[in-house]
């Protein structure tokens, strides 16, 4: 297994990561109008995180705009050692946390229609698995301290590795693993129920 870099990257980037890195380099080189491509690629996920923290679409929209403004201003500091999305989610998480500490609590994406926020092109089988994951996460987060719920969301709904979640949130990997492990146990039980009902 590939060792993570200090900013959380693991192994070779996929095609989306390569495209993101290429677009960032072109923007930094002066093609600033290409930033809209990064927004188009990632705005649903950032908006979904905003909904989790703020619980209404107006605040989530304002949050999304603020995150992309901060991202645009910081692009020259992106070194390409992590996935661009991991770096973006770290900006989003810190932006949300600063605001939510002043006024509201975090709500898991499991409480939302997460497949619509993250990916509209999934197969029925994938949607069934995501629904099962949502049920598992809903059960698991009832036992979690509020500040750790984002770890479970990032793992199940944003496909982040433990190391990437640590980079985004600053929470130690072992702590993240323990909370995700709890959710996985419940998920395994849900999937077994699905298999039995399908026979």
Buried (B, 14 or more C-beta within 10 A) or exposed (E): EEEBEEBBBBEEBEEEBEBBBEBBBBBEEEEEEBBEBBBEBBBBBBBBBBBBBBBEEEBBBBBBBBBBEBBEEEBEEBEBEBBBBBBBBBBBBBBBBEBBEEEBEBBBBBBBEBBEBBBEEEEEEEEBBBBBBBBBBBBBBEEBEEEBBBBBBBBBBBEBBBBBBBBBBEBEBEBBBEBBEBBBEBBEBBBEEBEEEEE
